[in-house]
Amino acid sequence: MSTLFDPVHVGAWSLPNRSVMAPLTRNRAPGQVPTPLMATYYAQRAHPQHGAGLIVTEATPICPEGHGYADTPGLHTDEQVRAWKTVTDAVHAVGGHIVVQLWHVGRVSHTSLQPDGQAPVAPSAVRANAKTYIFTEQNGQTVGTFVATSEPRALRLDELPGIVQAYRDAARRAIEAGFDGIEVHGANGYLLDQFLRRGSNHRTDAYGGPIEHRARLLLEVMRAVCDEIGADRVGLRLSPVTAANDAQDDDPQPLFEHVVRQLAPLGLAYLHLIEGQTGGARDFQQGPAPFDYAALRQAYRDAGGRAAWMVNNGYDAALAQQALDGGADLVAFGKGFIANPDLTRRLRQGGPFNEPDRATFYGGGTQSEKGYTDYPALA
């Protein structure tokens, strides 16, 4: 049986262990440009023996309209590509592997974060019952705060090819920036997930209604990025039953089984599954019955899919081993990697573990190390 600490071949990469640093939004890129401190942060967590076998970056918008939270780094300008190159160089210098998570938030945004203060875009003009993170001026100081999302407008049919092209362009820029590959964010109630779900997709054209139509945009994006950089450098994140950002669907099992069957022929590097409620209960469910993740994986395998299967949500060492014994290939850890740059080493030896400072999860300014790069590694 494989352990978390064994090497594994995934897509184009030979990884030193099966521990993955999950994407973690930190809101520390003023002007949407990665900073030198971000290079330090990721490099600290990239050591092949002590850190993540694979790092997935914080979610990174593919275009100006794709932003929905303050100070998130983009990948749609030459300046951003150059800045990300300092991050990937730092990770590769210590022997690590890093992919960038490509993101379009869709309706989970605020007009103050959109070009010219326009409305966010979405499959349908249905506002998300959710909050996003912006900076405001209070008593002469810039303060981060969570606010309700803005009312979106429905994307026109003739705009959808441009969305697909933006993902393709971002995939190309990722390789230019030195990333080992990409992960498409198809989870947590963001744009591609919004198209999948009945709660947010009320369209009556070829991108709404039946499952096959609602899955169309996600599949077009996946084919485009695979064509651009090679499928063996591409992963996809899905969250079948989460309610994050008002993601709602009354029957997710057939929806996501259809999606993975359609993905199977592409030859992806991995599929990244959030089990249960994102950051919450693993047994959370939507629909008429508990979601069957084993059946989802079997549907993918039966369709010929061979991508590595990555699991995520609330894992510790014991649960990770249980997942690997049950057929998973990779296990992603989120908050553990925030506070423990050498998390894999600590998992191997049973601790001790630094506790994360939740007050510093988001924001902190351009040069603030507090709660970011100041967590100690073991001696």
Beta strands, then each sheet from edge to edge (+ up, - down):
strand 1: 8-10
strand 2: 13-15
strand 3: 19-21
strand 4: 54-61
strand 5: 98-103
strand 6: 121-122
strand 7: 131-138
strand 8: 141-148
strand 9: 153-154
strand 10: 181-185
strand 11: 234-238
strand 12: 270-274
strand 13: 308-312
strand 14: 330-333
sheet 1: 1+ 2-
sheet 2: 3+ 4+ 5+ 10+ 11+ 12+ 13+ 14+ 3+
sheet 3: 6+ 9+
sheet 4: 7+ 8-
end
